[in-house]
Amino acid sequence: MKLIAEKVKPRQAVADTLALFAFEDAKTLAGGWAADRRLEKRYNDAARDEDFKGKEKSVLVIYPESAKPARRILVAGLGKAAAFDAEKLRRASAAIANRIKAIDGKDVTFGLPLDRRAAVPAREQAQAAVEGLLLAFYEYRKYKSKPNGSPSKLARVRLAITDDGDAAALKEGAERARIFAEATCLTRDLVNEPPSVCTPKYLATAAEEVAKGADSISIKVIDEKEAKKLGMGGLLGVSAGSTEPPRFVHLTYTSPEAASTVAVLGKGITFDSGGLCIKPADGMLNMKDDMSGAAAVIGVFKALRELKPRINVHGIFAASENMPGGSAYKTRDVLTAMNGKTMEIINTDAEGRLVLSDALSYASKLKPDCIVDLATLTGACVVALGPEVSGIFGTDQPLVDKLIGAGKSTGEKIWQLPLVDEYWDMIKSDVADMKNSGGRWGGSITAALFLKEFVGEGIPWAHIDIAGPALTESSQPYKPAGGTGVGVRTILRFLEAKAGPSD
């Protein structure tokens, strides 16, 4: 797909499909497109006939009699102008994308709603529009012998502004959107793979592919023998019941101009049966997504190859299956993490925190300026926040605030939950340093308190529980059913902000 960004006069915006936008109850098209009086009249007539009000999620389809300036015109509602932000544009763009898929469009020009008073600048509008388009066009067709419909034929996308905006910023935003979307779609692909394919070794190979040929990225893959030498008792304990060997992966992105270093960690349980504390069938159905955090780390590193931010990044994940084999770890077993702390097993289905205990211990030895982990960790977080919102815990409020802000800019909702120190009593153990489960109440909090024990002293840390939004069973505006790739765009925004602006 070819992306073109340019300034045009409204009457010159010729395309197979012209995609425009309108605010709720506005009498004109947004972004200066009303300057084409013929186009504006067609819009007003069609909006009146179809009772189109410019509300969010609505799309008006117009077929001009003369096929000028386009064979068809799509107008997406943006809702109230006072509430306009990048996410509203991203969703409206996705609504247009879904119409383009239905009509098998090949060429589209987006007329962005940019003017001198725009609350969202040109670069952000371009990025939001292209992200909405590309993410909505994502399809996972690998295992369909007779896929419904044919692949998209969309070959060219133009981003057009009519005002005296910055065309260079438009191009930059479109290119960043491509990088962000491709990284997110790689993560979606990994999550959507069947669990018998996406094993720990498969994840490690995917990470190696991302690092291949990149001077700025190096990789170290630790197998079970080396994990034993390093004392990774959490990872080895969880993997004991599976015939698939575990893998521990350390990716490193290095910038010669870096002023800080961030470690990004992901939970990598490629299938979670619950172990000997086996899940019911319904609870096991989507457990191929339990490696979404690790997949997000791989997606982030795909983007770092091209973005080249001025920051050093460690990408770390511990990958394992959690299976009820004859050699599986058992309740009341005691495992020792890489940092020497011991963990009594109360529930083998609380395994993610066990593999993360080694990942956090390993990352802490690298002495980064901060650590952020992404994990489909607890059902309790989904109960608390639902399927659309990630929970965040942290020991450093500025770090938490920056991650929440990064999520807001990408449309990925993150809500802070408390680290309640008094709940530590729930995971106290009589025979070890701690228990791996504190029971039903406050489950996401006790899980976070458990993880905190493996973060090096003085290192700012944030834990993002993505159990809710990592996978969706029903399609949303730019999230087709399946893995969503949540976290990738948020982490990229966070890393870019922390790195500072490029020249």
N, C-alpha and C positions, 0 to 999 in steps of 0.2 A: 504494500500500500504506500503510495507516494503522498507525502504531506507538503503542502505549499501554504505559505503565509504571506499575505500582501494587503496593501491598502487599495481599495477600488472605489469607483463611483457606483452608486446603486444600480444604474442602468447597464453597467459593464459586468455585473456579477452573473455572467452566463454559466449555466451548469445544467446537467441532467436533473438534479434535485437541488433546490435552494432551501436551506434550513435557516429559519429566522426565529426570533423570540419576541414575546410580548408579556408585559406585566399585567397583573390582574386589574381589570376594569379600565385599563388605559385605552385611549382611542387611537393610538398610533403604534406602529411597530417600534421595538426598542433599538437603540444604537444608530439612529440617523437614517434608517432605511425608509422612513416616511418621506424622504426627499424625492423619491421616485413616486410621483403622484399617481401614475397608473397602477403601480404595485400596491400603494396604500389603499387605493379605491377597491382593488380586488380583495384585499384583506378585509376591509370594512364590510363589504358586501357579503363575503363568505362568513365572517364572524357573526354578522347579524342573522344570516340564514341558518347557521348551525348552532346558534346560541353559545358561541365560544367567548369565554370571559377572561382567558389568560390565567386560569387557576393552575396550580401545580398538578402535574401528572396528566394534563390535558394536551392533546395535539390536534391542530386543525390542518386538514389536507385540502389544498387548492390546486385545481387543474386549469391554468390560464388557457383561454381560447386560442391565443396566438402562439403558445409555447414559448413566450418570452416573458421574463428573462430566463425561465426554466420550464421544462416539461411539467414539473410539479413543484409546489411550494409547501413545505411543512413549517408550521408555526407552533412552537412549544410554549406552554404557559410557564411563567416563572413565579407566579404568586405575587404577593405584595412587594412593591418596589422598596419599601422601607426595610424589609426583612431579607433583601437579596444578599446572597453570599456565594462563594465558589461551589459549595455543595449543591445549592439549588440549580446552578448552571450545569453541574456534572450530571445531576439526575435528569434534567430536561434534555441534555445531549443524549443520554442513554435512551430516553423515550423516543427521540428521533431515530437513533440507531436501530431500535427495534422495529420501527416503521420501515426503515430502509431495507432491513433484512426481509421483511414481509413482501416488499415490492421488487426485491432483487436489484436494488440500485447499484450503479457502477461508478457514479461521479457525483460528489456532493460538495456544495459550497456552504460553509457555516458563516452566517452574518452575525458576528458577536454583538451583544448588547452594550457596546462600549461607547461612552461619551465623556466629556470633560468632567462630569459630576459622578462618574462611576465609582462605586464603593470598592469594586474589585478591579485592580489594574489590569492592563493588557496581558502581561505575562501570565498572571494567575487565571484570567479568563481563558486564555488559549490552552493552558495546561488542564484546567477543569473540563473544558469542552472535549478535548482529544482523549483524556482519560475516560470520560463517560462513554464516548464512542467506542474506543478500543476494548474497554473492559466489558461493555455490553455485547460486543461481537464475539467474545470468547465462547468457544464450544469445545467440549471434550467428546470427540467422535471415535476415538481409537478402537474401541471394541464393538462398534456397531457394524454388523454385516450389511445392513441396509439402512443407513442413516436417514432420518426424516429430512427431506430437502437436500439441496446441494450446498457446498461451501459458498460463503459469501463471494460475490464477484466485485465488491467495492475495490476500485483500483486507485482512486484519487480523491483526496480530501483537501479542500482549500479553506483556510481561515481568512476571513475578510473583515476589515474594519473600514468604515467610511469617514471617520473623524481623523484628526491630525494626531492620532496615537502613534506609539513607537512600534514600527513594523519589525524592528530587530528584536524587541521584547516578545512580540508575537511569535516569531520563529523560535526563539529560545524556549518559550513556554510549550510550544508544540513538540519540540525535540525532547524536552524533559518528560513530557507526558508519555511519549513513546517509550522511553527508558523505564519509567516507573511502571507502565502497563505491562511491558514485556517481562519485567522482573516478577510482577504479581501473577502473571499468567503461568510462568514457570512454576511458581509455588503452587498454584492451583493444579497444574498437571501432576505434580508429585503427590499432592493430597488425594487426587482423584484416581491414581493408580490402584489397582487391586492390591490388598496386603500381601498376597503371595508373590507379587512382583516387586513391590516397594518394600524390600527387606532392609535391615541395617546396612548390608553391603551395597545395596542399590543406592541408598541415600549417600553413602560415602563416595560412590562412583559419580553420582550427580554433582557432588561438591568438587570432585577432581576435574570434571568437565568444565565447571565454571572457572576454575583456577588455571586451566590449561592455556598456555600461550600468553598469559597476562604477566607482564614484568612486575606489576605492582602487587600481585597476589601470590602467596605461597600457601602450601597446605601440608599438614601432617595428619596421617591416619593411624590411629592406635588400635591394634587388634587385641584379642582377649589375653594373649600372653603378656604383652606389654602392659595392658591394663592391670593385670595381676601384680606385676612388678611395681607399678605405681600405687598400688593399694586402693584401687577403685572398687571397693566392696559393694557400694550401692548398685553400680552398673552390672557387676558380675552376679550379684545376688538375684536381681530381677531377671537376667537373661538365662539363669540356670535351668529353667524348665523348658527352654526352646531348643530346637535343633538348629536354629539360625544363630550364628555367632554375633556378638555385639560389635559395634564399632564406635570409637570416640574420635571425633573430627575437630581439628583446629585449623581454621582458615585465618590468614593474616593479610590485611590490606595495609600497605605502607605508602605514605606520602612523604616526599623529601621536605615538604613545607609544613609538616604537621606540628602543631603546638600542644596537642593533647591526644590521649588514647582512650578509646571506649571498647569495652567488651560486650558483645551481644550474644546471648546464649539462647538455645532453643531446646525444648523437650522433644525427644525423638523416639517415642514408643510407636513403632510401625504397626503394631496391632496389640490391642489390650483386651485380652479375654477376662481379665480380673485375676488371673492366676488361680491358685487353689480356692480363693474366695471368688469363685467364678460369677460373672455377671449373668443376669437373665438374658434371654435371646434378644429382646428389644433393646436392652441396654448395651448389647455388644454390636448391634447392627452397624453403627457408624464409627466403630473404633479404629478404622483405618485412618481417621483424621487425627489420631493422638500424636502424630509426628508433625503437626502443623507448625509448631514453633521451630523445629529443625528445618522444615521446608522454607520457612520465612527467612531464616539465616542464609540459606542458599540463594534465595531470590534477591536478598539485599546485596550479596556479593556479586551477583550478575550485574546489578546496576552500578556498583562501585567501579567496575572496570571502565565504564564510560563517563560517569559523573566526575571521577577523580577529585573528591573533596580533600581539603587540606587537613586531614585528620588520620590517625592510625586506628585501625579497627581490627579487633580479634573477633572472629565468628566461631563459636564453639557449640557443639551439640553431642550428646550422648545418645546413641541409637540402640534400641533393643526391642525384642518382642517380650510380652508378658504372658506366658503360657503355663498351663497346669500339667506339665510333664512329670515323669517319675522322679526327676532330679530337682523339681521346682523348690524354691524357697518356701518356708512354712511359717504359719503364725507362731509367735514366740521365739522365732529365730532372732539372732542378734547379728547385724551387719556393721562393718566398720568402714566409714567413708574415708576418702583420700586424706582429709585433714586430721584423721585419728579419732573423730567423734563416733560414738556407737549409737545404733538405732535398733530398738526392739520392734519387731514386726507384729502389729496388731491386726492389720488387714493387708493382704497381698494386692488388693485393688487400689491401694494408695502407693503406687509404684513410681509415679512421675517424680515425686519429691526425692526419691531414693537415687535415681539416676542424676537428677539435678544437684544432689549433694556433692557428687564428684565433679560435675561441671563447674559449680560455683567454687569449690575448693581449688580446682585447677586454674580457673580464671583469676582467683585472688593471688595466686603465686606470681602472676604476670604483672601485678601492681598497676592496673589500669587506673585512669582518673575516675571512672565510674563503671558499673556493671548494670546491664539491663537484661532481664530474661523474659522470654515469651513462652507460655506453656498452657496447653489445654489441661489445666490442673484439677479443677474441682467442679463437680455438679452443683455444689453449694453456691458457687458464683453465678451459675445460670439461674438457679432458683431466686437469688437476690436481685439480679440485674436483667434477666431475660436473655433472649438469643441475639440481641443487637448490640449489647454493651459489654466491653471488657472491663474487668476490675483491675485497679492498680494499687499496689502497696509500695511503700518505700521508706528508707531511712534518711532521705535528703529531700526536703520539700521543694527547693528550686529544681531538682532533677525531675521530680514528679510533675511539677507545673509545666516544665518544658515538654514533657512527653504528652501530657493532656492537650497542650496547645498544638503540638504537631498533629495529634489525632484530629483535633477540630479542623485544621486546615485541609485534611484529606477526607473528611466525612466519616472517620472511624471514631466512634464514640467510646470514651474512656472515663470511668468514674472512680474517684478515689475511695478506698475502703480503709478502715483503721487497723493499725497494728496494735492490738490491745494486749499489753504486756501481762495483764492479770490472767489472760487465757493460757499462759504458758503452763499453768498447773494442769491443764487438760492433757498435755502431752509429756508430762513427767513420767519417768519409768523407774520402777524399783530395781531393775537389773541392768539398765543401760543409761546412757546420757539423755535419751529421749525416746518417745514412742512415735511411730510413723502415722498414727491416727489418733485424733482426740475425740472421736465420736461424731454424732450428728450435728450438734449445735456449733455454729460459728466455724463451719468446716473450712471455708476459704481463708479465714483469719488464722486458724491454727496451722494450716498448710504454709502460709506465708511466714509465720513465726518459726516453723521448722526450717524453712529455707534460709532464713536470716542467720541461723547458726553456722552456716558454711561460707558466709561472706567475710572476707578478711577485715580485720579491725581498721576502722577509719576510711574504708572505701564506700563512697556513696553507691547505693543500690536501689533499683526499682524492679519489682516483679509485676508483670502484666498477665493476668489470667484471661486467656482468650477462648475458654471452653465454650462460651455461647456463640460468638460470631465466626468461629473457624470454619464452620460448614453450615450451609443452608439447604433445607429439603425442598424449598419452593423458590422459584426465581424471583429476584428483586430487580430494580431498575438497571443496575450494572453488575449484578451478581447472579449469574445463572446458577441453577441448583447444583450443589456439590461444594467442593472446596472454594473458599472465598479469597484466599491469599491475604487474609487480615494481618496487619502489622507491618507488611513490607513497606508500604508508602509512608506510614507513620514513622518508622525507624529511619527511612531515608531522609525525610524532612528534618527529623531530630538531628541526624548526623550532619546534614548541610548547615543547619543553624548553629550547631556547636563548632563547626569548622570555620564559620565566618564566610563572608562574600569572596568570590574569586575575582581576579582582575578582568 
